[in-house]
Amino acid sequence: MSLDLSRTLSQLQAMASRMRGARDDRAARVRTSLDALRSAQPATIIDRAEKAERRFAFLAAEPFEQPSAHHPAPPRPPDYCALAVDGSHIDVDRHLPARCALINLGGCALIYGGHPSARLWSSPHLYATEEELALRDPDSPTREEPLQGALLGLVRAVEEVRALADAAQQAPASLPTVALVDGTLLLLELSSGSPGGGGFPPFVRRQLLQGGLLPALDALRALAQLRPLAVASYISMPNATEVAGALRLALCPFPVADCSANCGDKRPGQRPCDAVHGLNDRALFGELLAPGERSALFRSRSSIAREYGEHQVCFFYVNVGPELARVEMPEWVARNTRLLDLVHAAVLDQCRRGGGYPPVLQEAHEQAVISGADREEFRLLVHEALEGEHLPAYTSEKERSKRLRAV
């Protein structure tokens, strides 16, 4: 037995006891934060954020309206199309006899109304050549970044949006269409504030953004100018703190929100803005929004979002009933009332049909997911392909030991 569950259980019970003891304090901080949310003014937050620049230690969203505003559910179109694309991947594995990676994209198109229909698809792509297994600097051919780990995940995220643009072109032009991806639209691993985000050289950022994601969003926006098409991402159980960060700006008593200079000697819990310490945005809006309502609109001020140009990422929170979700969209969707209402209405309808989670995303995930059995079969196929060409299909002794246990 590798895990002593009896000892783990006692530790979990101690954790739960500590959480119960902190519950009343957390409830008081939520009430204080909600009061601050109701009194906060967008212009004040934006002005303080611009004055603080990089001296403010928290990520603060930019509100488009009074931060505590909430909006009821708009009517759902009688006929509409829901599109979704999701992805999964197999990373480069040094224990395999061949260096390769795989990205599998899955998609779903569901049409509701007078002529309902459904379409499912999947598309795997193997990365196996030297050209495919690295991103190269066009200005310095010897400089490259291997396509593995976080970079492979970023490439997959870009390919999901590209596939979404392709799927949107095939959707019925006469129907209002909502095109969704799962998770954030922000390539946060490229952000200077993320672990390792500063480690990617500029040519990687250019290829992923200017050469990949932004052209795909351009294609979606061009389609939206011809037909009612809204693009968004859906984040279940979000843990973001951007609105809480905006509240910290509103609560800061100093002329300039310079965290190091003003509060560098204070521990968490002792700073003037710590009414929101330990709270995420979901904790705030979970108390504010009734089922079906969405929050005010906000724009992300993360460092990577600023590189999105006309596609800067905006978001709102929505109470779908079983949970509070975060919905992100390009600014051109957020600024269009018709498209914004379409996103709100379609997300609620999807969550109602799916028991709390959009079925179009669930079905896209099912097409994209690579199971444990699939991964093992892929490993065997790699061996068989090499053996078929009379190539050595070796593996590491560590990998072999996992399969042939001995004492």
N, C-alpha and C positions, 0 to 999 in steps of 0.2 A: 504494500500500500504506500503510494508516494506522497499522499497528503493526509496528515493527521486531522481528520475532520472534527474530532472531539475537542482538540485544542483550538481549532479555528472557530468552532461554534462559540466558545467562551469569549473569544476576542470580538466576535460579531455582536454578542450580547452587550459587551461593554461599550462598543461603538453606539449601539442603539440607545443605551442609557444616557450617554453623553448628548446625543441628538435630542432626546426628550427634554433634557435639562436646558438646552439652548432654545427650545421651541418658543417660549414666552418672549425671550429677548428678540428673537427673529421677528415675531409678530409685531412687536413694538417698532422695530426698525422699518418694517413694511408700511405701517401706518404713517410714520414720519416721512418716509420716502414718497408715499402717495400724496401727502400734503404738499411736498416740494414739487412734485410733478404737476399738480393742479395750478400752482402759482408760477411755475417757470414760464418765461417768455422766450419764444424762438430767437428774437433779435438779440437778446442778452446772451444766450448760449452761443450763438454764432460769433458775436463780437468777442466774447471772452476766449473762444477757441482760436480765433485768428490772432489775438494778441498773445496768447500763450505759446503758439507754434509747438515746437518739440519739447518745451519745458513742462508741459502737462503730461503726467506719467500714465494717464488712462486714455483709452480710445473712446471718443465721444461722438455720438451720431449727431447729424445736423437735422433739426426738425423742420418740416415744411409748414407746420401749423402748430397750434397750442398742443404741447406734448400729451396732455391728458384727453384730448379729443377722441371720441369713439363714434363709429359709424355703423348703422344697422345694415343688415344683409340686403343687397339689392335683389330684384327679381331675377330668377334664372331664365335664360333663353329657352323657349320651348324645344328648340332643336340646336344642338351644338356638338362639336367634335373635341374630344380630349386626346391629346398626343403626349407620349412620354418616351424618353430614352434613358436607359441606365447602362452601367458598364461594370465589368469585373476583369481581373487580370491575374495572370501567373507571372511572377517576377523571375528574373534571371536567377538560376540556382547553380551555385558552384559545384554541387554534388551531382549534377547531370553531366552526361558525357558530351553534350553540345550546348554551347552558350546561345540561349534563345529566350524570348518572352512572348506572351500571348495576351492580347486584349480582345475580350468578347463583349460586343454591344448588343443589347436587346431593346426592342421597341414594341410599342403597343399603340393602336389607334382605336378609340371607342367612339361610335356615333350614337347619339341619343335623340329621341324624338319620333317623327313619323316613319322614318326608314332606318331603324337601328342596325348596326353592323359592328363587327370587330375584326381587327387584323393584328396578328402577332408575327414578329420576325426576330431573327438573331443573325449576327455577322461576326465571326471570329477572324482575327488577323494575327498571323505569326510574324514576329520580328526576329530575323535570323541572320541577315547579312551584316557585314561590317558597317555599311551605310545606314542600316535601320537601327542598329544597336547603339547609336550615339548621336547626339546633336553636335554639329560642328560649326565652328566660327567661320563664316565665309571670308572674313578678313585675315584669318590665320588658320589654314587647313590643318595644322598640327594640333590645334587646340580643340578639345572636345569634352563633352560631359557624357558619361555612360548612361544608357537608358535603363535605369533600374532604381529601385527604391522610390523615394519621393518624386523623382523626375518622371518615372513611369506612371505614377498616379496622376501627375499633372497632365501628361500627354493624354491619358485616358479621359480626363475631364474635358479637355479641348475636343477630343474626338466625339464625345457625347453631344456637345453643342453642335458640331458639324453635322452629325447624324440627325439631330433634331431639325436643323435647317432643311436637310434633304427630305425628311418625313413631312415637314410642313408644306413643301412644294407639291406633295402628292395628296394632301388633304382636300376635301371638297371646297372649292372656292366660295360657294354660296353660304357656307355655314360659319357662324362664329366659332373660332378655334382657340383653345388654350393649349400651349405647348410647354410641357413641364420637364424639368430634370430634378433628380433627388439631390438634396444637399445644397451647399452654397454656390452662387455664381462667382464668388471671389476666389481667385487662385492664391489662397492665403499663404501657401508655402513660399511664394515669391515675395511676400511682404517683408519689409526690413525688420518688422517687429516680431516675426515668427522664428522659432528655433531653426537655425540653418538657413533662414530666408535670405540673409545677406551672403550666403555661400554660393549662390548661383551667379555666374558671370552675366554681364549685360546682354551678350548675344543669346543666351537661353531665354531671358525675359522677352527679347525682341521676337524670337521665333515663336514662342508660345502665345504672346499677345498679338503683336502686329502681323505675324505670319499665320496665326491660327484662330484664336478665340474671337478677336475683334472682327475679322472678315466674316466669320460665321454669324456673329450678331448683326453685322451689316446686311447680310443676306436675309435674315429674319425681319429686320426693320424694313427692307425694301418690299418684302411680301406684305407686311402690315400696312403699307401705304396703298395697297391694291385691294385689301380685304380685311375683315375684322380678325386680326391675329394678335394674341397677347402671349408674351413669353415670360415665364417665371420659374423660380425654383421653390421647392417645398422642403422645409426643415422641420422634422418631427423632434419633439423634446429639445428645443434649442437651448443652448447654454451661453449665448452671447451676452455681453454686458455693455453694449454701446450706448443704450439709453440710460442705463445706470451711470455710465461715464458722463453723459450730458448733465445728469442731475448733480454729479460732483462739481461740475463747472458752475452750476446755478447756486450751489451751497457754499462755494469757496468765498471766504470773506476778504481775501487779499485783492489788491488792485490788478495784479497779474497772477494767473494760476501757475506759479513756478513751484512745482512740488518739491524739488530738491532744496531750493533756497528757503521756502516757507515752512516745510514740514519734514525736512530730511532727518531731523533728530527725533521725530515722533513715531511711535509704534502704531501698527494698524489698530484701529479702535479709538485712538487718541486724536486723530486728525479732524478738523472741523467738518469735512465732507463724509465722515465715516458712518453717517446714518444709513448709507447704502452699502456699507462694507459687508461682503459675503452674499449680497443679493444679485441675482441676474435679472435680465429684463423679463423673463417669464414669470418670476415671482411678483413683479410689479403689475404686469398686465393681467395676470391670473386673477388678481383681486379687482381689477377695474372693468374688464370686459365681460358682458353677458354672452351667453351662447349665440353664435352667429355674428357677433359684432367684430369689427376690426379696429385696430388702433389708428392713431395718426400716422402719417407718412414720415419716414426719416430717410436721410441719405448717409451712406457709410462714408466715414472720413479716414478709413484705413489707407496706408501708404500705397497699396496696390490698386485700390479703387480709383485713385486719382489718375492712374494711367489708362483708365477705360474710356477717356474722352466723352463722346456723346452717349456712351453706354454705361455711365456711372451707375453703381448699384444702389437702388433704393429698396426699402423694405417696410413691411407692417407686420404686426402680430394679429392673429385671428383666433378667436375661441371657436373651435370646431366641435365642441361638446365634450368628448372624452379627454381632450388635451388642448393646450395652447401651442400653436404652430407659428413659425416665422416664414413669411413669404417674401422672396426677393425678386426684383425685376429691374430691367434697364430703365434709366430715367425717362426714356421716350414712352414707355408704357405707363409709368407713374404719372406723367404729366397729361396723359390722355384719359379723361374721365370715363369715357366709354370702355376703354381697354381695362382700366383699373377696376371698374365695376364687374367686368367680365371675369377677371381673375378672381375677385372676391366671391362672386356667385358660383363660379365653376368649382373652386376649391371646396366651398361648403357643400355643394351637391355631391362632389366626389367623396368627401369624407362621410357624408350621410349614407351613401351607397356602400361604402367600404367599411362601415362600422368604426370610423375614426381615422382612417388612412385612405388616401386616394387609390381606388382599384387600378387606375391606369398606371400609376407608379408601381404598384405591387406586381402587376402583370409584366411590365417592362423588366422589373427586377428578376422575375422568374425566368424570363428569356435570357437574361444576361448572366445569372449566377453560375459560378463554376464550383460544383460541389467537391467534397473530399474524394468521392469516387471518380469524378471527372479528372481531378488532378493526378490521381494515381494512374488512370487510363492514359492521360497525356504522357506521363513519365514512361509508361510501357511502350507507347507509340514512338517516342523518341528513340528508345533502344532498338525497336524493331526496324525503324527507318534506317538507322545506321548499320545495323547488321545486314539489312537487305542490300546495302552498297558495299558490304565486306569491310566496314570501318569498325575500329575498336569501340565497343560500347561499355567503357569502364565506368566505375563510380568510386566514391571515396570509401575508405574502410569504415569511417564513422557511419555513413549511410548503410553500408552492408551490415554493420553490427545491429542496426535497428531492426533489420529484417530477419537476421539469423542469430537469435539470442543464444547465449551459451554461458555456462558456469564452469 
